Amino acid sequence: MSTHLFSARDMTCTVPSQDGEKTIFQGLSFDIDAGEIVDLVGPSGTGKSSLLTAFARLNPHAGGTMFLDGRPSTEFTPQQWRCSVAYLPQKPVLIGDNVAEVIRLPWTLAIRNEQDDSSSGTNHPADPQAHARTRGKRHRSGIWGAVHNGVDMLPDDKIRATLDAIGCEDINLGRAPHDLSGGQAARVSLARTLLTDPKLLLADEVDAGLDDDNAAKVAAILSDAAQRGMAVIRIRHRPPDGVATRTVTLDEGGLR
Ligand SMILES: Nc1ncnc2c1ncn2[C@@H]1O[C@H](COP(=O)(O)OP(=O)(O)OP(=O)(O)O)[C@@H](O)[C@H]1O
C-alpha cells in the first residue's frame, strides 16, 4: 500500500438501537493526502459525523484500522493521535471567560498537563509535553502561572491576526463566549483548531451557521491551510463552493 497522509481500512460503526444494534457503516476504506480538501456528503443520518469521529478516535461504537504517515494508530496514544487528527464539531464547545482564553485553551491545558506528566510525546505544537520541551521551560507555578505562560506561547496579536483572517474582525478578544452569535462561535472554534496546526482537520459542518460571506472566508482559510499541507475533510450540506479537490458520498453504509 502506498503511503498516504491518512488511511483508514475496514471502518465499521454499530450503534445501540431499539432492535438491539444498528450498523451505520461497515468495511469502509478511505485515503487522503496532504493538501487535499475532501467534501464528505450524503443524506442526513447516514453516518458522516460517526465516520469523522471514528477517524479522530472519538467514537466508541466504531472500529477499523487507521494509519497516519504510514504509522498505525495503535502506535499513538489517543491524545497524540488527536494532536494530528483534529475533529472540529458542528456545535462549538467554547470554554473560558473570554475569546482569548477560549482560543488559548489547548496551550493552557498543554502546560498544565506538562506539569502533571513529563513523559515523552510527539513533537507537535499541540502536544503538551513536546511543546513545553521545545520551549525549554518547566512551569510549576499553579493555574495562574499556567495561564500567564499560555499567554506567552500564544500572544494576543497572533490570536487577533488569526481571527481577522477568517472574517472575525468584529470579535473582541475580551468578549464572553456566550455573547457570540452561532456563526461567530463557529469561527472562534475553527481559529482555535487551526492554531494547533493538525495534519488532518475533520470539519463537521463548520460553515453551517455562517452567512455566505463568512462561509466563503472560512473556505478560503481552509484552502490556505491545505496549500500549506494540511489535509481537510469537510462535512457540508451547502452547495459546492469550488474549494474541495474531491467529493465522496456516504450512503447506504458505503462510500462512493
Ligand atoms: N451514540 C449513538 N447511539 C445511538 N445511535 C447513534 C449514536 N450516534 C449516532 N447514532 C445514529 O447513527 C446514525 C448516523 O448518525 P450521524 O450523526 O453520524 O449521521 P450524519 O450523516 O452525520 O447526519 P447529519 O447529516 O444529519 O448530521 C443516526 O441514525 C444516529 O441517530
The ligand as a Gaussian input file, in Angstrom:
#p B3LYP/6-31G(d) Opt

LIG

0 1
 N      -24.309000       7.082000      20.235000
 C      -25.301000       6.735000      19.417000
 N      -26.289000       5.913000      19.833000
 C      -27.291000       5.553000      19.013000
 N      -27.400000       5.966000      17.730000
 C      -26.443000       6.788000      17.266000
 C      -25.348000       7.214000      18.063000
 N      -24.551000       8.011000      17.314000
 C      -25.127000       8.091000      16.109000
 N      -26.251000       7.352000      16.081000
 C      -27.129000       7.171000      14.923000
 O      -26.280000       6.874000      13.831000
 C      -26.826000       7.436000      12.645000
 C      -25.774000       8.292000      11.968000
 O      -25.613000       9.489000      12.709000
 P      -24.600000      10.625000      12.222000
 O      -24.814000      11.792000      13.101000
 O      -23.257000      10.049000      12.120000
 O      -25.177000      10.926000      10.747000
 P      -24.871000      12.167000       9.785000
 O      -24.789000      11.622000       8.411000
 O      -23.684000      12.921000      10.270000
 O      -26.183000      13.043000       9.973000
 P      -26.441000      14.627000       9.716000
 O      -26.086000      14.911000       8.278000
 O      -27.904000      14.800000       9.981000
 O      -25.591000      15.381000      10.690000
 C      -28.079000       8.190000      13.046000
 O      -29.196000       7.351000      12.811000
 C      -27.875000       8.427000      14.514000
 O      -29.120000       8.508000      15.166000

